[in-house]
C-alpha cells in the first residue's frame, strides 16, 4: 500500500519560496500567475497486510510527529 502525503503551508503563512517562483515565472515571460504556494510531497510504501484504517491512523501519527510542522503546515493523505 502506498500513501502520498502532501504538505502545504497554512493560509496566511508567508511563502517566500512560492513568491520567488512567481517572480521567476514572470521574468521568464509567463503572465497571469498571481500567486504561487510551494509545498512538498512524500510517498510512503507501507508494509502489506495492514488494514486501511490502521494505515490511515499510522500515517496521521507520522505527519503529526515528523512529516509536517503542524504549527504552520497542513497535510493531506491519499492512498494510491
C-alpha positions in Angstrom: 0.0 0.0 0.0 1.3 3.4 -0.9 0.4 6.6 0.9 1.0 10.0 -0.7 1.3 12.9 1.8 1.0 16.4 0.6 2.3 19.1 2.9 1.5 22.8 2.3 1.8 26.0 4.3 -1.4 27.1 6.0 -3.3 30.1 4.6 -1.9 33.3 6.0 1.7 31.9 6.4 4.2 33.8 4.2 5.6 31.6 1.4 8.9 33.2 0.3 9.7 30.2 -2.0 6.4 30.5 -3.6 6.9 34.2 -4.2 10.3 33.6 -5.7 8.8 31.0 -8.1 6.0 33.5 -9.0 8.6 36.2 -9.7 10.8 33.9 -11.8 7.9 32.8 -13.9 7.2 36.5 -14.7 10.8 37.0 -15.6 10.6 34.0 -18.0 7.6 35.6 -19.7 4.8 33.6 -18.1 2.0 36.1 -17.5 -1.2 35.8 -15.4 0.3 33.9 -12.4 -1.0 35.9 -9.4 0.2 33.7 -6.6 2.2 30.5 -6.0 2.2 28.3 -2.9 5.1 25.8 -2.7 4.9 22.6 -0.8 6.2 19.0 -0.6 5.0 15.5 -1.5 6.2 12.5 0.4 5.4 8.9 -0.7 5.4 6.1 1.8 5.4 2.5 0.8 3.7 0.7 3.7 4.1 -3.0 4.6 1.4 -5.2 3.2 -1.2 -6.7 5.4 -2.2 -3.6 7.4 -5.9 -2.7 7.5 -6.7 0.6 5.7 -7.9 2.2 8.9 -4.7 1.2 10.8 -2.6 2.5 7.9 -4.5 5.8 7.9 -4.0 6.2 11.7 -0.3 5.4 11.4 0.3 7.8 8.6 -1.5 10.5 10.5 0.8 9.9 13.5 3.8 10.2 11.2 2.5 13.5 9.9 1.9 14.9 13.3 5.3 13.7 14.7 7.7 14.4 11.8 6.4 15.0 8.3 4.6 18.3 8.9 5.2 21.3 11.1 1.6 21.4 12.3 2.0 25.0 13.6 2.5 26.4 10.1 1.7 23.5 7.7 -1.4 21.4 6.8 -1.2 17.9 5.5 -3.4 15.6 3.4 -3.0 11.9 2.8 -4.1 10.0 -0.3 -3.7 6.2 -0.7 -2.7 5.3 -4.2 
